[in-house]
Amino acid sequence: MTFEVQPIGHVRNERADAVDDQWDLVNSTIQLDLDVVDAAATDGLRDFSHVEVVFVFDRVDPAGVCRGARHPRGNPEWPMVGILAQRAKDRPNRIGTCVCELMAVRPGGVVEVRGLDAIDGTPVLDIKPYMAEFGPRGDVRQPAWSRELMTEYWQAAAAASGRLDEAVAAAWLAEVRRSPAESGTVELIVRRPAVDDREVVEVGELDLTVGLVGDNWKARGSRSTPDGSAEPEAQLNLMNSRCAELVAGGRERMHLAGDQLFVDLDLSYDNVPPGTRLALGTAVIEVTAKPHTGCAKFTRRFGLAAHRWINGVTGKQYNLRGICAVVVQPGTVRRGDTISKVS
């Protein structure tokens, strides 16, 4: 009996060769084929932190497939073991699987992941959400040679970025929670005249139509809308200034986060839920329900540890990445102005 399978998408990344190690350094995009799966196939996927990707080692020569036993990686110092007792790519059906970190799910069938051990152009057969209940049940046992083989497989990136130390994470959260709940300060105003451009200004004009005047929100558009127009609920992005300074390593890099307004105010869900109105300068804005999460660019600028911290359970509770808002009363805002909740 034979089965035919059709790829649902392909991997896009900067790794063209099947190098054995340091896969946590690799950021990948999986571009889904919307002729094979519907755009709604990823609905709800962003609620998971990890996904399991099933793919094909399509560059393996069928003549080189191993159907019996061999030395892992051809290393004679390791024992001869069956192909089903190792995770080599030249296996009978050339199927690969990997649990990797989910970074973003974007419109148009785009899934961004970190640590997918598949090279550029690899056909993807399936994507499944990783659930803790599908993890190993019982004690995990494996031979010494396999631990030696895996020594550098993920470790390089983990050592470079990893996760925040628990004490550091607790201290950072405590600092963010020192922000006032009712009335705070506008610490930084940043316009984005073009993609990746940042312009720090002392005075900003908030407009009902374009948001922050001089910013490219409206002109840039969004991949989350059917026609590519600007996302109406993300006219403005606000981030807690204490949090931004911590993840950026100082005030001089805060503006790289990509938000227009950095404020010393408690932006947690409990304090400013969707619908909350905030007065700043002579303008009034309203918090929207659209989530604001760290993208791949945020991760590249500030590191994986920062990304994991702001997008973890606690990070989402306190909106550490920030919030989205729209202008409901146009006006002028200056750095140092008060920002306060409107009764």
N, C-alpha and C positions, 0 to 999 in steps of 0.2 A: 504494500500500500504506500502510495506517495501523497504528499500534500504540497500544494502551491500556496505561497504566501506573497502578499504584496506590501512593500514598505508603506508605512503611514507618513514617513518624513525622512529627512536626512540631517546628519550632524554637520554643523559649521563651526570650526575652530581653527587655531593657528598651528595645530600639530599635524604635520603631513606624514610623519613616519611613526611606526608602531614602536616607539621607545618604551622600555619596560617600566620605568620608574617615574616618580614625581608627578603623578596625575592630579594631585590636589592643586597644582599650579595652573591647571587648564580650565578656562571658562569656555563653555560651549553653548551654542544656540541650536535647538532642534526646530527646524522649519517643517511644520506639518504640511502634508499635501491635502489641500482642502477639496480635492476631487475624490479623495479616498475617505477622509473623515470630515464630519461637519465642524464648523467653527465652534459649535456648542460643546464639542467633545471635551474641552478643557474646563468647562464651567465647574467651579468648586475646587479645582485642583490647587489653586493658590492657598487654600486653607491648610495644606500639608507642608511640612518642612522638607521632606525628602521624597524622591520618586525612585522607582526601579525601572530602568530602561532595558529593553530587550532589543538586541541589534544583531547584525550579520557581519562576520569578519569577511567582507566581500573581496578583499585583496589577497586572501590566502589562495595559493595555487591548489586546486583540487588534487593534483598529483602528489602534493606534499602532506595530505591529510594523514594523521596517525590513527590507526584503528586498533592498536594494541598497546604496548608499553614503550616508554622512552625516558631519558633523563630530563627532568624539568629544566627548561631553558638550555638544554644540551650540556649541562654541567655534570661531568663524570663524578664529581665529588658528592653529588646528591644521588640517592638510590634510583634505580630503574623502577618506575611506577606506571600503572595504566593511565591512559589518557583521561579516563573518567575519574581518576584520583588527583587530577590537577586542573587548573583553569586555563590551559594553553589555548591559543587561538586556532591552531590547526587540528581541530577536533572533527568528528565525523560530519556533523551538520553545520559546523562553523558558526554556532550560535553563541553570542556573548550576553551577559547580564551584568548590571552594575547598579548598586544603590548609591545615589548621588544627591547632593544638596540642591533643593529647588530655590533658585534665586528670584525668578519672576515668571509670570504668565502674562503674555501680551496679546492684544487683538491680532487677527490675521494668522492664527495658528503658530505663534512664536513662544517657545518654552526655553527659558534660560536656566542652565544648571552649572554647577561647579563639581569637578572631580569625576566626570564621565570618562572612563578609559577607552574611548573610541576616537579614531582619527577623523580628520576632515573628510566629508563626503560619505561617511558610513551610513548605510540604510538602517532605519529604525523600524522595528516590527511592532513594538508596543511600548506604552508608558503606563505604569501602574503606581498609584500612591503607596508609599511605604507606611505600614501600620505597625506599631510596636508589637501587637499581638502576633504578627507573622515573623517576629524575630525568633532566635533559637529558644527552644523549650528544653530545659535541662542543662547540664554542664557541657561546655564546648571543649572538644579535645581535638588536637591536631599535632602532626609530627614536627620534630625540630627543624627539618629541612624547609618546611613551608614557612615557618616563622622567619628563618634566615632569608628566604626568597623575598618576603614581603617587607623587609627592613626599611627600604627606601621608597616603597611603592606610593605611600601617601605622606611620609614623614617630613619631607622637605618643606611643603607648604604648611603643614601643621605647626612646625617649629617657627615658621616665619610669621604666621598670623594666628592660627588656632582659635582659642576662646579667651575671653578676659578671665583673669584670676578672680575667684569668687570674692575675695576681699576688695579687689579693685572695683568689680562690678557693684558691690554694695556701697562703696564709697561714692562712686559716680552717681548712683541713683539717689543717695542721700543729698548730694549737692544739687541735683536737678529738682528734688522735692522742696528745696529751700525757696524756690520761686514763689512769689505771692499768688494767692488764688483769685483775688478780686480786682486788683489794680496793680499793673506792673509798668515796664518801660520798653519802648522800642529801641533796641540796641543797634540794629544794623538794617539798612535798606539797600537791596541789591536788584539792579535791573539786568536782564539778559537780552541784550540787543540782537544776538545771534547765538546759534548752537555753540556751547562751550565758552561763550564770552560772558564775562561778569563785569559789571560796572557799579561800584559802590558809590552811593549818592547821599548827600545830607538831607535832601528834600525830595519827596515823591508825591506825585499826583495820582490819586486813585479815581478811576473812571468806571462808570457803569458798563461801558461797552468793551473797553480794552484791558480793564484791570489796572495794573500799574503802567502808567504812560511811559513809553520807551522800552517796555518789555515785549518779548516776542511771543507771549502766550497765544494771542489770537492768530498771528501770522504763521506760527509754527504748526498749529493744528495738533491733532492727536490720532494715534492709531486705535484708540478705544471707541471712536465714533464711526458710524457706518459710512459717512461721507468724508471722513478725514478732517472735519472741522475741529476747532478747539473744544476740549472737554469743558462743558459749561460749569461743572461743579468744582473745577480745579483752576479757577481764574487766578487765585492767589495760593501760595504755599507758605505756611508759617512753621518755624521751628523754634523750640526753646533754646535761647542763646547759651545757657549754661551747658546744655547737652551738646550743642554744636561745638563749643569751645573745647570740651573734653575729647570728643571723637576726632576733632581736627588737630589737636595738639597745640592749640593756641588761637588767639583771635585773628591772627594774620591769614589763616587758612579757612576761617569759618565760611566765607562767601562761596567757597568751592562746593558746598553742599547743594547749591542750586535753588535754594528757596529765596523768595523776594523779601520776606520779613523775618527777622530774628528778634524774638521778644523774651523779656524776662517775666514770664507769666506761666502759671500752671496750665499746661495744655492737655492734661489727662482727660480721658473720656468722661470720668465722673464730674470733672470741674467744668468742662466746656463741651457738652454733648452736641451733636448736630442740631442746628436751630439756634444755638447761642449766638447772640449779637455782641460784637466787641466794638467799642468806640476808640479810635486812635486819631489824634489830631482833630481835624474837623470832619473826618470820614467815619462811616460805620460799615462794618463787614459782618457777614453771617457764616458761621461754621457749617460745612456741608457734610453729608454722610460718606462721601468718597474717601476710601482709605488712602493714606499717604505712606508708601513703603520705600525702602532703600532699593535703588536699582543697581545694575552692574557697574555703572560709572561711580556711584557712591562707594561701592566696595573697592574699586580700584584706587580711589583717592584716599580712603581712610582705613582700608583693611578689612579682612574677613571677620576679625574679632568684633569690630565695631558694628558691622552688618548684623552679625548674629545677636549681638546685645540689643540693638534697637528693634529687631524684628522677632525677638523671643516673646514668650508669654507675658513677662513683666513689661518688656519694651512696648508691646502693643497696648497693654492696659494703660500705660502712662503716655501713649502717643509720642514716644521718644523720637521717632523720625519726623513727627510734626503732624499738621492738619491741613486740610484744604478749606478754602473759603471763597465767597463771592462778595463783591461790592454791592451794598444796598443803599448807601448814601455817599455820593462822591465828595471828595475833599482833599485836603493837603495833610501830609504826615511828615514830620521831621524826626531825625534821629534824636532821641532823648525825650520824645513825647510820651505822655501817659497812654497806656492801653488798658482798658477796663471793661468789665462785663456790664452790659446795659440791662437795667432792671426791666 
